[in-house]
């Protein structure tokens, strides 16, 4: 395998060859990035995770560009068994199940990524503020956080989606994102609590650095690895949450995710019709994508957390 | 011990505060629901004077009052145990939910017990054979089922063991037409048969977390100096495990149980829905479909309170189990 560590700095230097200082700096950070990436790919979890994700990226490209059937075309025979033309059979309206499953990939991953962005953004912001301020403000924020941690997530999501009514892709993302920030906030906060007592923060304060500067330049960069590893795991949870919401009929009405395909399979009686692939395949897709993100998250944790490496 | 009492008072106060905030959230969330309950409760009959019934309903539900007045009444009613009347069942919500609550308790009781016993055992085996095949197999199994939608696994189990090979019933908590009470041996057997698939789903869905935590915390403990000392004293592996490693490794599990309460409830919702097991989860999803807000509001409240109580209980249990905690 080509060592990324060696290749990356060379390109970085070339790209910025006009300005030697920037080029050197870019080279250095590229080398660090390369080393991290190498280490990451050396763990079996990282490798497997990346392979699975790469497969699903190919599926997205294929489904958007080359799919032989239209997603809504229903002229085909209904509940056709598995065959070469329809590897997963067809559904109650005669649509090709493989096509539907493949199309679900993009929607499901979109929900996962966007919901992650929302809950990580909120969680990081709240955790940083709460941990850094301390005192009564911390207390107030943490009590609100307690409420969000205490309400069973499914019930909260159900209630919010019922309020928003007729959920679209965007509202589903919003619901999952907004209900998912509390754990992140708590993890970030405890890290900040320990960081702000360190000497480098004290030193910065002694030099007259403002609150905002310390947060931005000293605290935030140190929680980034934690945010990163946590973000990957959050994607997995968001995809699972979406499928559950869809299954009980509160999924997005405007796009078809894997959860919606499953719900459709279940409610049109694919179980009793013996349409195995219709039930099994979308579910397996969810399992593997979630598995991929979990693996990558764990591998990332191992890379960014040298203490774990010894084991 | 004085400091211990202070910490506990603080925790209790926080728990109380959380519950009050859940109540407040509960009030406002259901006030901004798009459906007007007074409108919803008008019977579909063209002969009736709908406008008058609507106004009567407004008065009956107290919706004619100002928002702050409604809020005070709501808080008063919540604290005095008057939780409203279910639209679907036309009885007080507690009465409507007593049955489902009991069935869910049965389902969750059995499945949680199995999850913890089996999960802790497998975690222990994995930690002891760290890096060997048994460890890889168990952790791999755990991770695979960790990322599985619970409702999907429920459908798969139903497909295999109730449709293709009909050993177990497809749904419900008893065979339809049979009234579970008074209990007889036959009826107990029937109930147990109905429990097998839902319990299996819940155990497999939740066991991964327990296995992974037990394994990791045991691995942590096994690398501690005092474990090496114990081996150096000449104790056997069994003795070290039993009296040195396991008691310490079990501590994080206590916190996990509490943190998992919300997750376990979520799992129960899905399993009950798929198997048509008429517990609290099935009732909730049914209540959403039929806009039964008083019922939903009450479920929201007990769900949140249950989680708060579980966390408080875990704090207390941890103090009891780990003497180091009480010093803090």
Interface residues (C-beta under 8 A of the other chain):
Chain A: X143 X144 X146 X147 X149 X150 X151 X152 X153 X154 X155 X156 X158 X159 X160 X162 X163 X165 X236 X240 X243 X244 X247 X248 X249 X250 X259 X262 X266 X271 X272 X274 X276 X279 X280 X283 X286 X287 X288 X289 X290 X291 X294 X295 X311
Chain B: X14 X17 X18 X21 X22 X25 X29 X30 X32 X33 X34 X130 X143 X144 X146 X147 X148 X149 X150 X151 X152 X153 X155 X156 X158 X159 X163 X219 X223 X261 X262 X263 X265 X266 X269 X270 X273 X274 X284 X285 X288 X289 X296 X299 X300 X303 X304 X307 X308 X311
